[in-house]
């Protein structure tokens, strides 16, 4: 299942690397990242198609998808895996006399990756409604977060380890870093409402809700137009699976803590013995001998 196109349609598309992107988007749709980063909250992490429309969860999903596409395409360009792009040609040979370095190596072409993401990810937003404005804003916020965190790496050249000259190039940040930033922005997402054109009554732009005038959200803010459902309880209508049985941290004051995760219902304590091989040594000849180690441990789940 793909979000925007089938792999068989790829020859019809104008975008180089479509098959690669289809595979990428299927992975992003599952939001496996949110589990890797321990997105510990009452929200259970959902693919874009199942997130409550207009919610802050949808905002996070759209932002990380757009950033993920830009990141993956830029990386593929740098690695020579896409024929229409490569290293950033604008960052070659220029000498920064004030700081004493010049461009060298292969700088990541983030501009190409971001433009690819815009053309590909934003293409599905065809309805002229408030949700379209919200989704496009969050897509751009994800890409902006990625662009702002590009890194400059340098290497010194000279006799006996001196730094007579220095060449530098730009590299992508770890995608996990982008995820952590967007996770923080999810927690601080801004509630907005649509401002409509006076004549046609079509959605024109988004403004921060309950503020005087027309205060717009920041470019890197995640925005939502509808409040999230109650993820504490199971609800088939909203798709909430509740938090009963979820693992929680008894001592954490954050969203992964039992107090917040369990929504005040309390938690159950489970004790078990963890057993593993330890202190392994090579014996002549020829086998490895290990001891058996064990420890008593506890895990906690929401009632």
C-alpha positions as CSV (number, residue, x, y, z in Angstrom):
1,X,0.0,0.0,0.0
2,X,1.4,3.4,-0.9
3,X,0.1,6.8,-0.1
4,X,0.4,8.7,-3.3
5,X,1.2,6.3,-6.2
6,X,1.7,2.7,-7.0
7,X,5.2,1.5,-8.0
8,X,3.8,0.4,-11.4
9,X,2.9,4.1,-12.1
10,X,6.4,5.4,-11.6
11,X,7.4,5.5,-15.3
12,X,4.5,7.9,-15.8
13,X,5.8,10.3,-13.2
14,X,8.3,13.1,-13.8
15,X,10.1,12.5,-10.6
16,X,13.4,10.6,-10.6
17,X,13.6,7.9,-8.0
18,X,9.8,7.4,-7.7
19,X,10.1,3.7,-6.8
20,X,12.6,4.6,-4.0
21,X,10.1,7.2,-2.7
22,X,7.1,4.9,-2.7
23,X,9.0,2.5,-0.5
24,X,10.1,5.3,1.8
25,X,6.6,6.7,2.2
26,X,5.2,3.3,3.1
27,X,7.8,3.1,5.9
28,X,7.0,6.6,7.1
29,X,3.3,5.9,7.0
30,X,3.8,3.4,9.8
31,X,5.7,6.1,11.8
32,X,8.2,3.6,13.0
33,X,10.4,6.5,14.0
34,X,8.0,7.5,16.8
35,X,8.6,4.1,18.5
36,X,12.3,4.3,18.0
37,X,12.4,7.7,19.8
38,X,10.1,6.4,22.5
39,X,7.3,8.7,21.6
40,X,5.9,8.0,25.1
41,X,2.5,9.6,25.5
42,X,-1.1,8.6,25.6
43,X,-1.1,8.9,21.8
44,X,-0.3,5.4,20.4
45,X,1.4,6.8,17.2
46,X,-0.7,6.5,14.0
47,X,-0.1,6.5,10.2
48,X,-1.2,9.6,8.4
49,X,-4.4,7.9,7.1
50,X,-5.6,7.0,10.6
51,X,-4.7,10.1,12.6
52,X,-7.7,12.3,13.6
53,X,-7.8,14.9,10.8
54,X,-6.9,18.4,11.9
55,X,-5.3,17.2,15.2
56,X,-1.8,17.8,16.5
57,X,-1.0,14.2,15.9
58,X,-1.8,14.7,12.2
59,X,0.4,17.8,12.4
60,X,3.4,15.7,13.6
61,X,2.8,13.0,11.1
62,X,2.7,15.4,8.1
63,X,5.8,17.3,9.3
64,X,7.9,14.2,9.9
65,X,6.8,12.7,6.6
66,X,7.8,15.8,4.6
67,X,11.1,16.1,6.5
68,X,11.8,12.4,6.0
69,X,11.3,12.6,2.2
70,X,13.6,15.6,1.9
71,X,16.2,13.9,4.2
72,X,16.1,10.6,2.3
73,X,16.3,12.2,-1.2
74,X,19.2,14.5,-0.2
75,X,21.1,11.5,1.2
76,X,20.4,9.5,-2.0
77,X,21.8,12.4,-4.0
78,X,25.0,12.6,-2.0
79,X,25.4,8.8,-2.3
80,X,25.0,8.9,-6.1
81,X,21.8,6.8,-6.0
82,X,19.7,9.3,-8.1
83,X,20.6,10.3,-11.6
84,X,19.2,13.8,-11.6
85,X,21.1,15.1,-8.6
86,X,24.4,14.8,-6.7
87,X,26.5,17.1,-4.6
88,X,25.5,20.7,-4.1
89,X,27.2,22.5,-7.0
90,X,26.8,25.9,-5.4
91,X,29.2,24.9,-2.6
92,X,32.3,24.1,-4.6
93,X,35.6,26.1,-4.7
94,X,34.3,29.3,-3.0
95,X,36.8,30.6,-0.5
96,X,35.7,32.2,2.8
97,X,38.6,34.5,3.5
98,X,37.3,35.8,6.8
99,X,37.0,32.4,8.3
100,X,39.9,30.9,6.4
101,X,38.3,27.9,4.6
102,X,37.0,26.9,1.2
103,X,34.3,24.5,0.0
104,X,35.4,20.9,-0.7
105,X,34.2,17.4,-0.6
106,X,30.5,16.6,-1.3
107,X,28.0,19.0,0.3
108,X,24.5,17.6,0.7
109,X,22.2,19.3,-1.8
110,X,19.4,20.0,0.7
111,X,17.7,22.5,-1.8
112,X,17.0,19.6,-4.2
113,X,15.7,17.3,-1.4
114,X,13.4,20.0,-0.1
115,X,12.1,20.9,-3.6
116,X,11.5,17.2,-4.3
117,X,9.6,16.9,-1.1
118,X,7.4,19.9,-2.0
119,X,6.5,18.6,-5.4
120,X,5.9,15.0,-4.2
121,X,4.4,15.3,-0.7
122,X,2.4,18.5,-1.2
123,X,0.8,17.3,-4.4
124,X,-2.0,15.4,-2.6
125,X,-3.3,18.7,-1.1
126,X,-5.8,19.6,-3.8
127,X,-8.9,20.6,-1.8
128,X,-9.1,24.2,-1.0
129,X,-10.1,24.0,2.7
130,X,-8.7,24.7,6.1
131,X,-7.1,21.3,6.5
132,X,-5.1,21.8,3.3
133,X,-3.6,25.0,4.7
134,X,-2.8,23.2,7.9
135,X,-1.2,20.2,6.2
136,X,0.9,22.4,3.9
137,X,2.1,24.5,6.8
138,X,3.2,21.4,8.8
139,X,4.9,19.9,5.7
140,X,6.9,23.1,5.3
141,X,7.6,23.3,9.1
142,X,9.1,19.8,8.9
143,X,11.3,20.7,6.0
144,X,12.4,24.0,7.6
145,X,13.4,22.2,10.8
146,X,15.6,19.9,8.6
147,X,17.1,22.8,6.7
148,X,18.0,24.7,9.8
149,X,19.9,21.8,11.2
150,X,22.2,21.1,8.4
151,X,25.8,20.7,9.7
152,X,29.1,22.1,8.5
153,X,32.0,19.7,8.7
154,X,35.6,20.7,8.0
155,X,39.0,19.0,7.5
156,X,42.4,20.6,8.0
157,X,45.3,20.4,5.5
158,X,48.9,21.2,6.3
159,X,52.4,19.9,7.2
160,X,52.7,17.9,10.4
161,X,49.0,18.3,11.4
162,X,48.9,22.1,10.9
163,X,45.8,23.7,9.6
164,X,47.3,25.8,6.7
165,X,44.1,25.4,4.7
166,X,40.7,24.0,5.6
167,X,38.0,22.6,3.4
168,X,34.4,22.3,4.5
169,X,31.2,20.8,3.3
170,X,27.6,20.5,4.6
171,X,26.1,17.2,5.8
172,X,22.7,16.0,6.9
173,X,21.9,15.7,10.6
174,X,20.8,12.4,11.9
175,X,17.1,11.9,11.2
176,X,16.6,11.0,14.8
177,X,17.6,14.5,15.7
178,X,14.9,16.0,13.5
179,X,12.4,13.6,15.1
180,X,13.3,14.8,18.6
181,X,12.8,18.5,17.5
182,X,9.5,17.7,15.9
183,X,8.4,15.7,18.9
184,X,9.1,18.8,21.1
185,X,7.1,21.0,18.6
186,X,4.2,18.4,18.8
187,X,4.1,19.0,22.5
188,X,4.0,22.8,21.9
189,X,1.7,22.7,18.8
190,X,-0.3,25.9,18.2
191,X,-4.1,25.9,17.9
192,X,-5.0,27.9,14.8
193,X,-8.1,28.9,12.9
194,X,-8.7,29.8,9.3
195,X,-9.2,33.3,7.9
196,X,-11.4,33.4,4.9
197,X,-11.4,35.8,1.9
198,X,-14.3,38.2,2.3
199,X,-15.6,37.6,-1.3
200,X,-15.4,34.0,-2.1
201,X,-15.2,32.8,1.5
202,X,-12.3,30.5,0.6
203,X,-9.6,29.7,3.3
204,X,-6.8,32.2,2.8
205,X,-4.4,31.8,5.7
206,X,-4.1,30.5,9.3
207,X,-4.0,32.7,12.4
208,X,-3.3,31.7,16.0
209,X,-6.6,31.1,17.7
210,X,-7.9,33.4,20.5
211,X,-5.4,36.2,19.8
212,X,-6.1,39.8,18.9
213,X,-5.5,40.7,15.3
214,X,-4.2,38.3,12.7
215,X,-1.2,36.8,14.4
216,X,0.2,34.0,12.2
217,X,2.1,31.0,13.6
218,X,5.9,30.8,13.2
219,X,7.2,29.0,10.1
220,X,8.5,26.1,12.3
221,X,5.4,25.8,14.5
222,X,3.3,22.7,14.2
223,X,-0.3,23.8,14.0
224,X,-3.7,22.1,14.4
225,X,-7.3,23.2,13.9
226,X,-9.1,20.5,15.9
227,X,-8.5,19.3,19.4
228,X,-7.3,15.7,19.8
229,X,-9.6,13.0,21.1
230,X,-9.2,11.5,24.6
231,X,-6.5,8.9,24.1
232,X,-6.8,7.7,27.7
233,X,-9.9,5.6,26.9
234,X,-10.6,3.2,24.1
235,X,-12.9,4.7,21.5
236,X,-13.7,3.1,18.1
237,X,-15.0,6.3,16.6
238,X,-11.8,8.2,17.1
239,X,-9.5,5.2,16.7
240,X,-8.2,5.6,20.2
241,X,-7.0,2.3,21.7
242,X,-6.7,3.7,25.2
243,X,-3.7,3.3,27.5
244,X,-4.7,0.2,29.5
245,X,-1.9,-2.2,29.4
246,X,0.7,0.3,28.1
247,X,4.2,0.2,29.7
248,X,5.0,3.2,31.8
249,X,7.9,4.6,33.9
250,X,7.0,4.8,37.5
251,X,9.5,7.5,38.4
252,X,9.3,9.7,35.3
253,X,7.5,13.1,35.6
254,X,7.1,13.3,31.8
255,X,4.5,11.8,29.4
256,X,6.0,8.3,29.7
257,X,5.4,8.4,33.5
258,X,2.7,6.2,35.0
259,X,0.9,9.3,36.5
260,X,0.3,10.8,33.0
261,X,0.3,7.7,30.8
262,X,-2.3,5.9,33.0
263,X,-4.5,9.0,33.2
264,X,-4.9,8.7,36.9
265,X,-6.1,5.1,36.9
266,X,-3.0,3.7,38.6
267,X,-0.7,1.0,37.4
268,X,0.1,-2.7,37.9
269,X,3.6,-3.9,38.9
270,X,5.0,-7.1,37.2
271,X,8.1,-8.8,38.6
272,X,10.2,-11.2,36.6
273,X,13.7,-12.6,36.4
274,X,15.9,-11.6,33.5
275,X,18.4,-14.3,32.6
276,X,21.3,-13.9,30.1
277,X,24.8,-15.3,29.4
278,X,27.7,-13.2,30.8
279,X,31.4,-13.2,31.6
280,X,32.1,-15.3,28.4
281,X,35.7,-16.5,27.9
282,X,37.4,-18.3,25.1
283,X,38.7,-21.8,26.2
284,X,41.6,-23.5,24.5
285,X,40.7,-25.2,22.3
286,X,38.1,-24.3,21.0
287,X,34.9,-23.2,22.7
288,X,33.5,-20.3,24.6
289,X,32.4,-20.8,28.2
290,X,29.9,-18.4,29.8
291,X,28.3,-17.9,33.2
292,X,24.6,-17.5,33.6
293,X,23.6,-14.1,35.1
294,X,20.2,-13.1,36.3
295,X,18.5,-10.2,38.1
296,X,15.1,-9.5,39.5
297,X,13.4,-6.7,37.7
298,X,10.0,-4.9,37.5
299,X,7.9,-3.4,34.8
300,X,4.8,-1.3,35.2
301,X,1.6,-1.2,33.0
302,X,-1.4,1.0,33.2
303,X,-4.6,-0.3,34.8
